[in-house]
């Protein structure tokens, strides 16, 4: 979940009439800070960008999924799910899932064989 300060900055950008990509840039910037701190398992800047864009979509930034021909179908499907999640904005996070994700990030275990 993005920090409340980041969401406020993105909302301020929206109020100022800035583009959705500028609003999403706040989330990407946060992910780069996390990457430098070693806070999560992103292994490259591209991954940090992808995570930031996904968080922006889920937070309700009007950032559309990539068009056909841009990225794989799997990426587009997930981006569409993120857009739908951002539009619903129910805000519920499963506590067990949140704990498991935090624990996996702390221990470095990922579950994909790496």
Order of alpha helices (4+ residues) and beta strands (2+ residues): alpha-alpha-alpha-alpha-alpha
